[in-house]
């Protein structure tokens, strides 16, 4: 059982069954608002058959998507081995959703089911003579992978960013993630000759 801190305080617990980012294992994600924790555990290893003919719709996320987004973000960050806390991320996510000048979040839907999401945030770089953007997160539930959902999300990111005058898109990928590398390369992304370094500031 993996535990992630988070979820706003309240009186009731909310739960749903979701697919793990690793191995397609069915898990239940439950927000215990009175305990302020997010609990995930494996229920089964079944994997449903998903028709590739299912229609995928991409739309901009709103505040009503926060719970579903936090569920998927928990899986994304666990797979990437990134320290993650719903209690910290939820206010930042709500701020991003309410501030289009900072960036945008997209949700991929099959029918009424959320199957993936993507986050892009804006920057301004003189190298590109204007605005650029960073694709900070892109996630597709395991049972919907290799069905074009990630490609559709990338195309929607590029279209939305272009509307905002964005001149370049950036993203990070682990060098041994060959499937993602192929996806990004076919979408037009190339390897930068410079290394990206990061320093946390401001607490």
Phi, psi and omega in degrees: 000129178255137180242136176235133177294150169143192181077135182293155181288149179184191185262337188239151175269143175243139181218157177202156176269132180225169179261136179292150176288342183241117172082002177066024182280137180284129179228158172256131176250127186228125175266107174271090186297326180287339176260348180060042176225158174248122184245132177236137171211154182284132176258320183195170179251016179293152178224114185288155176280127181245122180288132177289351178273352177304136183280128179258128177244137178248129178218164177285139180285153175232180181298336179289348180267000189302314182299312180296321179295317179297323176301310182291324179296325177300316180291317180301311183289328175295317180296324180275357182057043178258126176304133189214139178222121178299326180297326179277319188283325185303311178299322179294320178296314179298322178296318178297316181297330182268359186230081183299341177290342179272331182155202182204161177235134178247147177238134174264132183236141167241108189064234179262007185258128173283129184240356179180172179204165176213147179236133175228134179235148187269153175219175175226124187225124180295336177302327180255009177056037178159208185286138167233175184216152179245125173278098188276331179214138173214121186219138174230133178301145192302323183284352179250008179284159181059031176234012176094000183294312180299319179296320178295321178296316179299317179296321179292322176300312181298319180294313180296318180294322179297323177300327181272010177080021181288135183256346179204148174243143178232156172203163176248145176212142176293137185298338180264006176271078189292327179296313179294321179301315179297319178301311183292322179295318179290339176274000175102003178279145178231159181285132177281142178286354181251148177277145175265125176248149182228138173227124177283135180227169175066037178092000000 
